[in-house]
Amino acid sequence: MKMRGLTYRILTFCIACSMCSCRHKAIDAPYGAERVLNLTFEWEDAAADLPEGMAVLFYPLESGSLMWSFELAGCDGGKVSVPTGCYAVIAYSNDSRYIDFTGTDSPASFEASAWFMSDGLRRSPDRFYSARVERLEVTPCGVRYVDDSGPWKDCGMYRVRMYPDLMTVNYTVRVEDVKGLSRVRSVRASLSGLDGGCNLWTGTPIAGASAVDFSMAAAGNDVLEGCLRSFGTTVGCGNILKLLIGLSDGTAVEISRDVSRQIMNNKDCRNVLIILKGLDIPDSGQLPPIGSDVDVDGWTVVTIDISSEIQI
């Protein structure tokens, strides 16, 4: 009985040692050995239009280490393999078009911005999501990380949850009670006072306001409508809507209006609706000389000869 009791205590001690051995990196595995992480994207506050894929970048916090980059299909997440160590992590939707990335060597300088067009306007980007983990510790025992939600999270199953945010804003522009719509051949529009990009690490907009190009078309009787996206509305900067309307006789009219108040008072900061009523499309036979300004119900009208370099 004494021998059997001694054997039981020795076995218990060995089991306890084996359970604690993962705290000693040299016993379990050398520091730097790869571990498979289970990344999960949680779309709690996201819209229905989810991305078809996500890019994930692991920036080692140790100097001299290389960044690890992965492309994951779908929006649910997936498995990635990285060495044990400490990382800053950025994830973003990799199916978003018309977006440039700069400063990718460091998470602090990583920026996304809408394309610039030849005329200085920015192109309307696709919807864009991003997420970050401020500090991720990958150890032989599991992961420990902290994100924007605050408290540290621990998981011995190597599961990391990320919560992507929608970084772009949708704008819908609707002009009702349009008279003379039958004379319109095409409408190219722009909206100024918008953020052209953002820093993915801080979420702050890049410096300087931009104007974003988009098109409008007839949407029912006497209605023009168009949609665009940007990375937000620039604080302290006015918003001017410009319509370059190509007429059927080969001339064009540029019409503009200040819509700052509508944007500022919009209830949904991610889905901005701009509704304007009352627009008379001028008859080109009655237009004033080229370059003249005329006020029409709050709109500023400028006549343009599109036989020159204007593209619509």
Secondary structure, DSSP 8 states (H G I E B T S, - for coil): -HHHHHHHHHHHHHHHHHHHGGGSHHHH--TT-EEEEEEEE--TT--S---SEEEEEEEESSTT---EEEEEESSSEEEEEEESEEEEEEEEETT--SEEEE-TTSGGG-EEEE-B-TTS-EE-----EEEEEEEEEEETTEEEEE-TT-S-EEETT-EEEE--EE--EEEEEEEEEEESGGGEEEEEEEEEEEE-EEETTT--B-SSEEEEEEEEEE-STT-EEEEEEES-B-TT---EEEEEEEETTS-EEEEEEE-HHHHHT-S-TTEEEEEEEEEE---GGG--STT-EEEETTEEEEEE-TTSS---
